[in-house]
Amino acid sequence: MTNPKADWFFNKSGKWQKAYQELREIVLDCGLTEELKWGCPCYTNQKNNIVLIHGFKDYCALLFMQGALLKDPKKILVQQTKNVQSARQIRFTDIEEILKNKPAIKTYIKEAIKNDKAGLKVEMKTTTEFEMPTEFQTALEEMPELKTAFYKLTPGRQRGYLLYFSSAKQAKTREARIEKYYQHILDGKGIDD
């Protein structure tokens, strides 16, 4: 059943509206509950997020929250970036792709529901498994108060900093990023706070 809160997403003008509507019908036909989360239609099974519909400039997609668990016999699941651990997308560049793959899409959705009912979860990497840039390790060793503050942060905030710092290719850039966020870390804030 459609949720009136999500209607605005489907009624707004844009490139993907017909595709969104088709995806909505497919997902709802699989028995999921429609909600609005993160500004997108999100489909749940007993309050657990299963899949959401979203769009970008070049494609629209179904995003499976625990997509890394799916078997993917058609090899259509996409890991958005190397740092995305759990979610996977099926991307579409036109409505014909959706119509052509309708049975496969339903199979993936039903497998995701089955995995959720079985309580399966992607085993996430721990913070210690993320790369610690040498420059940040040095800063932590030289500033005990920074080290204490960093390890008091939530694991998600720690990972955010590690990913951001280590994504810079040059040492000079890594050092500048680290220096810029000293006070944020000392204040107990995440990179986006």
Secondary structure, DSSP 8 states (H G I E B T S, - for coil): ---GGGHHHHHS-STTHHHHHHHHHHHHHTT-EEEEETTEEEEEETTEEEEEEEE-SS-EEEEETTGGGS--TT--EE-SSTT--S-EEEEESSHHHHHHTHHHHHHHHHHHHHHHHTT-------GGGS---HHHHHHHHH-HHHHHHHHHS-HHHHHHHHHHHHT-SSHHHHHHHHHHTHHHHHTT--TT-
